[in-house]
Amino acid sequence: MLFSMTGYGVAVCQAEGIAVSVELKAVNNRYFKLSLRMSDGYGSLETRIEPLIRSSIERGSVNASIRIQQEKKVSDYKISTPVLQSYFEQLVELGSQLGHIGELPLPSLDRLVFLPGVVEISANRHDEDNEKIWNIIEKTLREALDALQIMRRTEGSSMFQDLNANIETLYRSVRNIEQLAPRVVPLYQQKLSERIGKVMLEQGTTLNNNDLLREIAVYADRCDISEETVRFRSHLLQFTDAMTSVNNESCGRKLDFLTQELLRETNTIGSKANDADITKNVVEMKTAIERIREMVQNIE
């Protein structure tokens, strides 16, 4: 089963006065890379998030955004007495300095609480509720990962169909080459004999038949592509096996390696087989391999 490295997943969960939203975006990358953005105050939970994402995704760049909102309680707020007292004393002193204008009423405390720094939000609440919050984050993150995997699996299925079509093209081309290969040496022998015979006739000389046979034998060894076609078929078989594997292991790197090997064998076949029809098939093979290479770059 193939998984694309590109996908999107989102999930929202609310329970026990805590609202969590998770958004995941994944794109292709040779390795695993996580970029995490999280609401302030929950940094201690980040070490749990990456292993959970890694359990579902082995390759690719993942952008994860996790937003956490909690309902505020009275116990979450605290009045800073020193700050409030400082404001009060400053206002009293100011009133004293302006006393010649008229008596100023004492400042009202209910108005002072709106001044900056008077009311503080407890910094310890997140630590106290971390375990409860993590349970909700984990549930939401798993739902987002499930949505992401569905999209990646769907795209992977489409890629499988396209890859399979290109693999069939490669099988057809290598089969054509194997059928054409046996004629290469006889054609060369015929052309060489005709060319040498014409030259010998013009010059009135003869050529030792052993020399001709030796040249043909050297050429036959040089243009033999049987090993390359055997290795090519082996790579195709391994490629197909990796695509159709029933386990969930990442196969992208293996497919990438096999694609490089397919191209290597194709180039060797093209350089060794001196035949126009074989060259046409080699061009078709290179085109199919390039399409495969582009798709393999986005397979986990």
URSUL-V343090 format. One record per residue. N is the residue number from 0. RES is the residue in one letter. PHI is phi as a letter, one per 40 degrees, with the letter a starting at -180 (999 if undefined). Layout:
# URSUL-V343090
n=(N:N)
res=(RES:RES)
phi=(PHI:PHI)
This chain:
# URSUL-V343090
n=(0:1:2:3:4:5:6:7:8:9:10:11:12:13:14:15:16:17:18:19:20:21:22:23:24:25:26:27:28:29:30:31:32:33:34:35:36:37:38:39:40:41:42:43:44:45:46:47:48:49:50:51:52:53:54:55:56:57:58:59:60:61:62:63:64:65:66:67:68:69:70:71:72:73:74:75:76:77:78:79:80:81:82:83:84:85:86:87:88:89:90:91:92:93:94:95:96:97:98:99:100:101:102:103:104:105:106:107:108:109:110:111:112:113:114:115:116:117:118:119:120:121:122:123:124:125:126:127:128:129:130:131:132:133:134:135:136:137:138:139:140:141:142:143:144:145:146:147:148:149:150:151:152:153:154:155:156:157:158:159:160:161:162:163:164:165:166:167:168:169:170:171:172:173:174:175:176:177:178:179:180:181:182:183:184:185:186:187:188:189:190:191:192:193:194:195:196:197:198:199:200:201:202:203:204:205:206:207:208:209:210:211:212:213:214:215:216:217:218:219:220:221:222:223:224:225:226:227:228:229:230:231:232:233:234:235:236:237:238:239:240:241:242:243:244:245:246:247:248:249:250:251:252:253:254:255:256:257:258:259:260:261:262:263:264:265:266:267:268:269:270:271:272:273:274:275:276:277:278:279:280:281:282:283:284:285:286:287:288:289:290:291:292:293:294:295:296:297:298:299)
res=(M:L:F:S:M:T:G:Y:G:V:A:V:C:Q:A:E:G:I:A:V:S:V:E:L:K:A:V:N:N:R:Y:F:K:L:S:L:R:M:S:D:G:Y:G:S:L:E:T:R:I:E:P:L:I:R:S:S:I:E:R:G:S:V:N:A:S:I:R:I:Q:Q:E:K:K:V:S:D:Y:K:I:S:T:P:V:L:Q:S:Y:F:E:Q:L:V:E:L:G:S:Q:L:G:H:I:G:E:L:P:L:P:S:L:D:R:L:V:F:L:P:G:V:V:E:I:S:A:N:R:H:D:E:D:N:E:K:I:W:N:I:I:E:K:T:L:R:E:A:L:D:A:L:Q:I:M:R:R:T:E:G:S:S:M:F:Q:D:L:N:A:N:I:E:T:L:Y:R:S:V:R:N:I:E:Q:L:A:P:R:V:V:P:L:Y:Q:Q:K:L:S:E:R:I:G:K:V:M:L:E:Q:G:T:T:L:N:N:N:D:L:L:R:E:I:A:V:Y:A:D:R:C:D:I:S:E:E:T:V:R:F:R:S:H:L:L:Q:F:T:D:A:M:T:S:V:N:N:E:S:C:G:R:K:L:D:F:L:T:Q:E:L:L:R:E:T:N:T:I:G:S:K:A:N:D:A:D:I:T:K:N:V:V:E:M:K:T:A:I:E:R:I:R:E:M:V:Q:N:I:E)
phi=(999:c:b:c:c:b:a:a:a:a:a:b:a:b:a:f:g:b:b:b:b:b:b:b:b:b:b:c:a:c:b:c:a:b:b:b:b:a:d:c:g:b:d:c:c:c:c:c:c:d:d:c:c:c:c:b:b:b:b:h:c:b:b:b:b:b:b:b:b:b:c:c:b:d:c:c:b:a:c:c:d:d:c:c:c:c:c:c:c:c:c:c:c:c:c:c:c:c:c:c:c:i:c:b:c:c:c:c:c:c:c:c:c:c:c:d:g:c:b:b:c:d:c:c:c:d:c:c:b:d:c:c:c:c:d:c:c:d:c:c:c:c:c:c:c:c:c:c:c:c:c:c:c:c:c:c:c:c:c:c:c:c:c:c:c:c:c:c:c:c:c:c:c:c:c:c:c:c:c:c:d:c:c:c:c:d:c:c:c:c:c:c:c:c:c:c:c:c:c:c:c:c:c:g:b:b:b:c:c:c:c:c:c:c:c:c:c:c:c:c:c:c:b:c:b:c:c:c:c:c:c:c:c:c:c:c:c:c:c:c:c:c:c:c:d:c:c:b:c:c:b:d:c:c:c:c:c:c:c:c:c:c:c:c:c:c:c:c:d:c:c:c:c:c:a:c:c:c:c:c:c:c:c:c:c:c:c:c:c:c:c:c:d:c:c:c:c:b:b:c)
